[in-house]
């Protein structure tokens, strides 16, 4: 393991060494998201676009489930590596890997059995039912591949193998991009084709990750013989993994709630929001990459009780995220109509999508504060702080805000709800992090 990154390299350089590969992999995922949205919109079928938008929360739910084992496991492994407990870290990596597989199978079976009920909850109607159902079915069938991928992509970074994690993500995204037009148009599979391409891309990425762990990793394992994890490790994974997963679950809930509020205004509004959210993903993914890309460094410094280096890493993370968020906000707000038009040149979609995108981007700097603060809570193993932030921004706070604003301002209130929720949650995040007594780490 390259301890020099975690112990001797300057904090900015170490942070960027770990984070840049994550950001690059996020950028490739971003290209995939944009290409995927582009090909779906190329069908010119508003109901198809709306159907996939309605079921997009299902994919986010799979990511959330993967975070239980991926982020929960990597948080614990980072701290153990900082404490030089290498054998325990090895066992936990194997446990997280196999737990993700077992959980993925359980999720597939359960969600296939509840298919009709879940589609109704998502808001599918007579016009969108077929498209939503096709996308849902194939994403659920491939749940294990999606959930599993979050484990090696996260734990590899704890050993300094951020580059290998990046390659796996890029590989899966490239396969996805290549298969999208083939499955959607050449094979005439439509919404199902988009989902199939996503699943196959994840399977290829998973295969690569396993190869890297077997051939290049010194401290990680996917061997069944290493499943005997230390006492309390399972709880340690869940106490951080569950709050981490709740963040994505809340994102799915936010999308479902928003879509249901927009139903009264027509399917074109839902389609516009689906595109605006995808475009908003550009800035989100970059910020996520820089925030969580540095998590192994923060966790390692915390485990090693290196107060000075830890403080430097935290300060650098907040400054970097704030700078990036300001730049993205300016670009997105200025060029919102042109960006939306790239995906669907429909006057109603462009007008509404541009307004939605501007509302989403207006609070980006506050969201970046929440993101870094959440990362710090996870790195420290502070389950309560991570849990509070996980259920706030797109959960409890968002629900309260959208109920109030939609009732007072109607359509515009719905669009502004996320921005207001971001501001409130950022204040909560600052209060939580300031309560951490880094000066008395031991």
N, C-alpha and C positions, 0 to 999 in steps of 0.2 A: 504494500500500500504506500502511496506517495504522501507520507506524513508531512513532507516539506510544504505542501499546499496549505495544510491546516495549521501548521505550527510556526513556520519561518517566513513564508512569502508575505509581502506587504498585504495588508487587508484589502485595499482596492483591487490589486492584481489577483489575489486569491479568490475574492468574491466574483470577479469577472471571469476568471478561469473556469469556475464552476457554473456560473450563470449563463454565459454566452452560448455554450452548446445547447442548453435548455431553451434559450430564446430562439436559436436557429431552428431547433426541432419544432418549436411552437410556430415559427414563421412558415415552415413547410406545412404544418397542420393548418395554418391559416390559408395558405394557397389552396390546400385541399378543400377547405370549407367554402372558399370563394368559388372555386371551380365547380364544386358540387352544387352550390346555389345557382351558379350560372347555367349549368346543364339542366337543372330542374326547371328553372325559369324559361329556358329555351323551348320547353314544351308549349308555352303560351297558354297553359291551362291553369287558370287562377284557382280552381278547386283542388287541383293536384298540389300546387304550391301551398295552399292553405292546409291541405290534409297532412303534408309532411311537417309543416310548421306546428300543427296541433300535436303531432307525435314526437317532435324534437325533444320534449322533456324526458321521453323514455331513454334516449341515448344518454342524456345528462344523468339520469338515474343510474345507468350502468357505470358511468365514470365515478359517481358518488360511491357506489358499492366497492369499486376498485380502490378508492381512496382509503377505505377502512383498513385494508391490508397493506397498501402501498405507502401511504403517508404515515399511517400508524406504525408500520414496521420500520420505515426509514428513520423516523424520529427517534425511536428507541435505539436502533442500530448506531446512529450518529453519536448519541451520548455514550453508548457502550464502547465504541471505538475510541472516543476521547478518554475514557477511563481505562483503556488497554484491555478490555475484556473481550478478546477476539473470539474465543470459543462460543461464548453466549451469543455474540452477534451472528455467528455462522448458523447456529441452530434457529435463531429467530428468522433469518432470511429464508430458510427452508420451510419453516412453518407458515410464514406469510404466503409463500408461493402456492403450497398445496391447499391452504385454507381458501385462497382465492378461487382455485379450480372447483373445490367442493361447493362453495357458496354460489359460484356461477351456474352450476348444474341445477341447484335448488331454485335459483331465480328463474331460469328458463322454464322449468316445469310449472312453477307456480303462476308465472305471468301468462303462459299459454292457456292454462286452465281458466284464468280470469280475463281472457282477451276481450270479450264483449263488454263486461262491466267496466273495464279500464278505459276502453275506447269511448264509452259514454261519458265517463268522468272527464276525459280529455277534451270533450266538446265536439266530437265528430257528429255531423248531421248527415242527412240523406245525400247531399251533394259531395261531401268529403269522405264518407264512410269507407268506400272501396280503397281510395288512395291511402288514407290513414291506416286502414287495416293491413294493406300489403306491406307498407313500411314497418309497421309495428311487428308483424309476424316474423320477418327476417331478422330484425334487430334483436328480438327476444331469443330467437333460435341461436344467434351468435353471441349471446350474453357472456358466456364463459371467456371467449377470446378477448372481449372488450375489458371485462373486469380483471382478468389475469394480467393484461399488458401494463396496468398501473403499478404492479409490484416490482418487476425487474427494472422498469424505467426509472423508478424512484430509488430503489436500494443500490443500484449501480453507482449512483452519484455519491453515496456515502463513502465509497471506497476511492473516490476521485476519478471514476470511469464515466464522467459526464459525456465525453466524446462518443463512447460506445452507445450510451443511452440515446444520444442524438441520432446516430446512424440508424438505430432501430426504428425510431419515430419517423425519420425521413423515408426509410424503406417502405414502411407500411403506408404512408401517405402517398408515395409515388405509385404504388400498386393500386391504391384506391382511385387516384386521378386517372390512371390508364384505363381502369375497368369501368369507370362511370359512363362514358359515352357508349361503350360497347354494350353494357347491361341495360342502360336506359333506352337507347335508340336502336342499336343494331339487333339486339335480342328482343326489343320491344317490351321490356319488362316494366318500364315506367318507374313508379315509386318503389316497387320491390327491387328493381335493378339498382337504385341508389343505395338501398340498405344492404344488398348482397355485396356490392363493391366495398362498402365500409367493413363488413365482417371479414371478407377475404383479406383485406389490407391488414387488419388486426391479427389474423392468424399468421401471416407472413412475419410481421414484426415480433410476435411472441416466439416464433421458432428461432429468430435471430438472437433475441435476448437470452434464450436458454443456451445457445451456442457460446455466447460471450461469457456467461457465468461459468460454464464448464471448462472453457479454454483459457480465459484471461484473468478471472477473479482469484484472489488469494484468500479473502475473508468471507466470501458468500457461498451459499450452497442451494441446490435444488434437490438434494438427495433425500430420499425417504428415511435413510438411517439417521438423519440429523433432526428428526421431528420431535425429539425429546427436549422440549424447551424448558428453560429454568423456571422455577416457581415464581409466580407473579408476572411473568412475561406476557401471558395472554391478556391479563388485565391491563398491562402497560400499553399493549398495542391498541386495545379497544378504547381506552380512555382518551387517546389522541386520535385514533382512526375514525371513531364514530363522529366526534365533532367535525373532523375534516370532511367526512362524507356528507354530513348534514349541510355543509356549505353548498355542495352541488345539488343535494336534494331540494334545498331551499330555492336554488336557481330553477329547478324543474317546476317547483310549486309556483314560483313567480311567473313563469311562462304560462302555466295552466290558468292561474288567476287572471293574468292580463288578457289572455285570449278569451276567457269567458266574459270579462267585462267588455271586450271589443266586439263580441258576437252581435250585440244589439246594433252595431254600426255597420255590419256587413262583412262578408268574407274577404273583400278587397282590403279592409283594414287589417285583418289577421295576416293576409299575405304580405302586406307592407311591413307589419311588425316583424314577421319572420325574416324578411330581408334585412331590415334595420338591425335586428339583433345579431344576424350573421356578420354584418359589416362592423358592428360594435365589437365583435369578437376580435377584430384586428388589434385594437388597443388593449383589450382584456388579456389576450394571450401573451402579448409582449410584456405587460405588467406582471402577469402571473409568472412568466419565465424568469424575470429579474428578481421578483420577490422570493419565490420558492427555489430558484436556482442556487441562491446563497444559503438555503436552510442547512445543508450539511455543515457549512462552516460555523454557523451560529450554534447549532447543536453540539458540534465537536468542542468549540470553545467553552460552552456551558458545562459539558461533561468534564472537561479538563480544568474547570474553575479558573480560566484565564480571563479575569475581569477586564483588564485593559483592552485586550484584543476583541473581546465580546462587545464592549461598548463602541469601539471603532466600527465593527461590522454592522451593528444596529444603526448607527448614525449614517453610515454610508448607504445602507439600504433605503432609509427614508428619503435621503437627499436625491438619490438616483431615481427612485420611483416618482417623486414629485416633479422632477425635471422632465421626465418622459411623458408624464400625464399632461402637463401643460402644452407640450409640443403637439401631441395627438389631438387634444381638444381643439386647438386653433385650426389645424388642418381639416378635421372632420366637420366642424361647424361651417367653415367657409365653403367647402366643396361638397356639402351633403347632397344637393340635388344631382350633381354630375355623378357622384359615386353610386347613388341608388339607380340612376338611369342605366348604368352599365349592366345591371342585372335584369331589369325589366322596364322597357320604355313605354310604360302606360302612364298617362297623365295623373290619374288618381293615385297610383302606386308611388310615383315619384314625389308628388306633393305631400302625401301623408308620410311616406317613408323618410323623406328629408326632415320633416318636423320631428318625427320619432327619434331619428338618429341624433339630432341636435339636443333634444331633451336628455337622451341617454348619456351623451358625451359631456354635458354641462357640469356634471359632478365628478368627473373622472379623478381629479386630484384627491377628493375625499375618499373615493373608493380605494385609491392606492395606499392611503393611510390605514384603512381597514385591512387591506391585503398583507402589508408588512407586519402589522400588529398580530394578525392571525398566525402568520409564519413564526413570529417570535414565541407566541404562546405554545405552538406545537413543538418548536425546537426545545423549549424549556420543560416540556412535559406538563404544562399548566392546563389541565383538562377543563377546569371551570371557565377560565378566560376564553379558551378556544371554543367552548360550547356556546357561551353567551354571544360571541361574535358570529358564530355559525348560524344561529337561529335568528339573528337580528336583521342584517342588511336586506336580504331577500325573503325573510320569513316574518317574524312577529312585527317588526317595525314596518316592513313593507305593507303587510295586510292592514294594519291600522291606518297608515297613510293613504292607501288607495281607497279605502272605504270613505275616509273623510274627504279627500280631494275630489273623488268622482261624484260624491254627493253634492259638493259645493260648486265645482267647476265643470262637471260632466266630462266630455271627451278629452279636453285639455288637461283636466285633473288627473285622468288615467295616465296620460303621457308623462306628466311631471312627477309622478309618484316615486319612481326609482331614484331620481335626483334628490328629492327631499329625504328619502330613506337613507341615502348615502351620507348626507350631511349629519344626520342624527347618529348614525352608527359610527361615524368617524370620531365624534365626541366621546362616545362610549369606549371606543378603542383606545383613545389617548388616556382616558381615566384608568383603564385596566392596566396598560403597560407601565404607567407611572407608579403603580402600586408595587411593581416588582422590585425587590430590594437587592439589586445586583451587587451592591457594596458589601453585602454579608452572605456571599455565596459559600464561604467556608475557606 
